[in-house]
Amino acid sequence: MKKFILPLLLILTVGMLAAVESEPSEIVGYVKYDMLIGNNLVAIPMECPWVNASDLGMSFSGIVDQVSYFDANTQSFSTAVDLGGFWLDDFAIGTGSILMLNSYANTSFYSIGDLPTTNASYNLIPGNNTVMIPLNRSDLTMASEVGLDMVMGMVDQVSYFDALTQSFSTSVDLGGFWLDDFPVSIAYPLMINSYSTFTWPTIETKIVQPPRRSK
């Protein structure tokens, strides 16, 4: 499998989540990612209409020829490449996926559809991992807040991919002070450096007390 390796230091512009009611029980909307020529890190926050990376790549009508995902196990990007209609090393994608798209033109990528029935969560392992800020976490507005929201002391770097420089830019925890902190928002794709294995966001389990019997 071909690997597409990028320097590990983490923008794209994430549009506002716009939602409209189509039926009383449904909410549909979109998240917009502005892409530049070259590599761009995006996510799929709405219900994913594509099955494979090739399906997404072909939706750009020849502008995108590579779709990659970050493999935390190998600490490198793995890439599906368009070889003229045949996509080498194709892979499955889904709601919440974080992907690197190589574009030949300035364009926009829209994740359009129903709001996911389950908010995004990610299983992190030691090393670098990609995550997306879930749609229900509008309380997270800075990279430092994302780092602090994770397992205490187990995350010391939060990064975004800067399409202008084609490299990752990183906010680093220097013992409570986060150097080069930057703003984030819902649906924002990030690279996280972890020292531990854990799931984020943490799913809180509420203990329900049994009803009291009347005497």
LUMDREN-907472 format. One line per 2 residues: number of its first residue (from 0); their letters; for each residue z, x, y of C-alpha. Coordinates in pm, 1 decimal. Layout:
NUM> a> Z/X/Y; ...
***
This chain:
0> mk> 0.0/0.0/0.0; -89.5/132.2/340.8
2> kf> 197.2/193.0/578.8; 175.1/157.4/956.2
4> il> 455.9/377.3/1086.1; 580.3/359.1/1446.9
6> pl> 836.2/574.4/1628.2; 1184.9/427.4/1588.2
8> ll> 1326.2/418.4/1939.2; 1242.3/-148.1/2094.0
10> il> 826.8/-609.0/2512.1; 638.6/-863.9/2509.3
12> tv> 692.2/-1164.7/2727.3; 838.3/-1461.3/2546.2
14> gm> 746.5/-1790.4/2708.2; 991.8/-2072.3/2754.3
16> la> 1039.7/-2298.1/2454.4; 855.6/-2615.7/2548.6
18> av> 931.5/-2921.5/2340.1; 800.3/-3274.7/2343.1
20> es> 886.3/-3570.7/2124.8; 599.6/-3683.8/1903.0
22> ep> 801.2/-3942.3/1709.3; 1165.0/-4047.4/1731.3
24> se> 1258.1/-3818.9/1440.0; 1042.0/-3519.2/1534.3
26> iv> 1044.2/-3255.6/1806.3; 744.2/-3026.7/1839.5
28> gy> 691.3/-2744.2/2082.4; 577.6/-2386.1/2118.3
30> vk> 683.8/-2033.9/2202.9; 430.9/-1811.9/2379.1
32> yd> 405.3/-1433.7/2337.1; 179.7/-1244.2/2579.1
34> ml> -2.5/-962.3/2398.1; -171.8/-650.6/2532.6
36> ig> -440.1/-429.6/2380.6; -273.6/-234.7/2099.1
38> nn> 36.3/-321.4/1900.3; 258.7/-617.4/1987.8
40> lv> 580.8/-735.3/1824.2; 599.6/-1113.8/1786.1
42> ai> 791.6/-1369.6/1581.6; 726.7/-1711.9/1429.6
44> pm> 1014.7/-1928.2/1557.5; 851.4/-2269.2/1496.9
46> ec> 763.2/-2403.8/1151.1; 499.7/-2162.6/1020.3
48> pw> 153.6/-2314.9/954.5; 23.2/-1998.5/785.7
50> vn> 84.2/-1880.8/429.6; -27.8/-1518.1/450.0
52> as> -67.7/-1248.1/715.1; -446.5/-1281.1/677.1
54> dl> -430.3/-1649.9/776.2; -257.8/-1556.3/1100.6
56> gm> -491.0/-1262.5/1164.8; -804.3/-1474.8/1118.2
58> sf> -674.3/-1733.6/1364.6; -748.7/-1477.6/1640.3
60> sg> -1125.0/-1481.8/1561.5; -1172.0/-1107.4/1522.2
62> iv> -937.9/-989.4/1798.6; -657.5/-894.9/1556.4
64> dq> -739.6/-665.6/1264.2; -389.8/-559.8/1152.3
66> vs> -74.7/-761.9/1082.0; 237.7/-566.8/987.8
68> yf> 598.4/-628.0/893.0; 889.8/-385.7/897.6
70> da> 1022.3/-304.1/550.3; 1390.3/-218.7/590.8
72> nt> 1400.0/-72.6/238.8; 1139.5/192.7/318.7
74> qs> 1220.3/206.0/694.3; 852.5/176.3/780.7
76> fs> 587.6/-80.2/868.6; 362.5/-220.1/593.6
78> ta> 24.9/-349.2/707.1; -243.3/-596.4/603.6
80> vd> -580.8/-471.9/732.7; -898.8/-673.2/788.8
82> lg> -1186.7/-494.7/614.1; -1451.3/-734.7/733.9
84> gf> -1323.1/-1060.8/591.7; -1118.0/-910.2/308.0
86> wl> -758.4/-833.6/401.4; -622.0/-529.4/219.1
88> dd> -251.1/-543.3/128.1; -209.2/-906.0/239.6
90> fa> 145.5/-1044.5/231.8; 326.9/-1376.4/269.0
92> ig> 476.2/-1483.5/603.3; 695.8/-1774.5/704.6
94> tg> 915.1/-1932.6/967.6; 1130.1/-1665.1/1131.3
96> si> 902.7/-1375.8/1034.1; 882.3/-1081.4/1275.8
98> lm> 537.8/-922.7/1285.3; 345.1/-644.2/1456.5
100> ln> -6.6/-750.7/1559.2; -276.3/-503.1/1658.5
102> sy> -504.6/-662.0/1917.9; -835.1/-548.6/2071.2
104> an> -787.1/-766.1/2381.2; -518.8/-901.5/2609.7
106> ts> -434.2/-1243.3/2472.1; -149.9/-1480.9/2393.3
108> fy> 3.0/-1580.6/2063.6; 152.6/-1928.1/2031.0
110> si> 397.8/-2033.8/1764.4; 335.4/-2408.8/1772.3
112> gd> 484.7/-2682.2/1557.3; 800.9/-2858.7/1454.9
114> lp> 1140.2/-2709.0/1526.2; 1269.7/-2547.3/1205.7
116> tt> 1512.5/-2757.3/1007.3; 1729.2/-2447.6/951.3
118> na> 1803.0/-2189.5/1218.5; 1679.3/-1837.5/1147.9
120> sy> 1913.0/-1586.4/980.9; 1852.4/-1233.5/856.7
122> nl> 1998.3/-1011.3/585.3; 2046.6/-667.3/737.7
124> ip> 2092.7/-343.6/544.3; 2193.7/5.7/663.2
126> gn> 1920.3/146.9/888.3; 1666.7/-31.0/1106.1
128> nt> 1598.9/-403.9/1063.3; 1387.9/-658.4/1251.1
130> vm> 1540.2/-987.1/1362.8; 1456.3/-1273.3/1598.2
132> ip> 1711.0/-1442.0/1824.4; 1743.1/-1792.2/1672.6
134> ln> 1639.4/-2092.5/1880.2; 1998.8/-2219.4/1889.3
136> rs> 2137.4/-1896.3/2040.7; 2057.5/-1937.8/2410.2
138> dl> 2402.7/-1789.7/2476.1; 2260.8/-1442.9/2401.0
140> tm> 2102.3/-1312.4/2722.2; 2138.7/-932.1/2691.5
142> as> 2075.3/-679.8/2414.1; 2440.5/-572.7/2428.2
144> ev> 2548.6/-931.2/2358.1; 2329.7/-933.5/2047.4
146> gl> 2487.1/-610.4/1925.5; 2839.5/-736.6/1991.8
148> dm> 2763.1/-1068.3/1819.9; 2696.6/-883.7/1496.5
150> vm> 2954.9/-721.0/1269.2; 3190.6/-536.7/1504.8
152> gm> 3118.0/-165.0/1518.1; 2837.2/-183.4/1262.8
154> vd> 2548.5/-205.1/1513.3; 2499.9/62.4/1776.7
156> qv> 2133.1/18.9/1875.1; 1926.8/-284.1/1979.7
158> sy> 1559.1/-219.8/2056.2; 1246.4/-399.2/2175.8
160> fd> 881.7/-297.4/2140.6; 716.2/-214.8/2474.6
162> al> 345.1/-293.8/2442.0; 272.5/-100.7/2762.3
164> tq> 402.4/228.0/2621.9; 335.5/137.8/2256.0
166> sf> 685.0/246.9/2159.5; 1033.7/111.5/2102.0
168> st> 1287.8/117.8/2385.2; 1653.5/111.3/2289.1
170> sv> 1991.3/5.6/2423.9; 2265.3/223.4/2272.5
172> dl> 2637.5/148.8/2238.3; 2832.4/441.9/2382.9
174> gg> 3170.8/307.3/2284.5; 3177.1/-21.9/2469.7
176> fw> 2918.5/67.0/2734.6; 2560.2/-13.1/2638.5
178> ld> 2316.5/237.5/2789.2; 1977.7/94.9/2894.9
180> df> 2081.0/-265.2/2832.0; 1799.6/-520.4/2872.1
182> pv> 1760.6/-900.3/2894.4; 1670.3/-1109.0/2589.1
184> si> 1615.1/-1477.4/2516.1; 1564.3/-1716.4/2224.8
186> ay> 1274.5/-1627.3/1992.1; 1287.9/-1264.2/2108.4
188> pl> 1194.4/-1012.8/1832.5; 1421.1/-707.7/1809.6
190> mi> 1488.1/-395.7/1604.8; 1852.7/-352.1/1504.0
192> ns> 2015.1/-33.9/1370.8; 2295.6/-123.3/1130.5
194> ys> 2558.7/78.7/943.7; 2636.4/-202.4/702.2
196> tf> 2493.1/-484.7/493.7; 2551.6/-830.0/641.6
198> tw> 2384.9/-1159.4/736.2; 2321.5/-1251.0/1100.0
200> pt> 2392.3/-1491.7/1255.8; 2707.5/-1544.8/1053.2
202> ie> 2725.0/-1889.3/897.9; 3067.9/-2034.9/962.0
204> tk> 3209.2/-2255.2/689.1; 3430.3/-2535.6/817.5
206> iv> 3718.5/-2641.7/596.7; 3733.2/-3018.6/577.1
208> qp> 4080.0/-3154.7/510.8; 4093.4/-3448.2/265.0
210> pr> 4190.7/-3779.1/423.2; 4560.4/-3862.4/410.0
212> rs> 4663.0/-4151.9/193.2; 4870.4/-4416.3/358.3
214> k> 5210.0/-4473.3/201.6
***
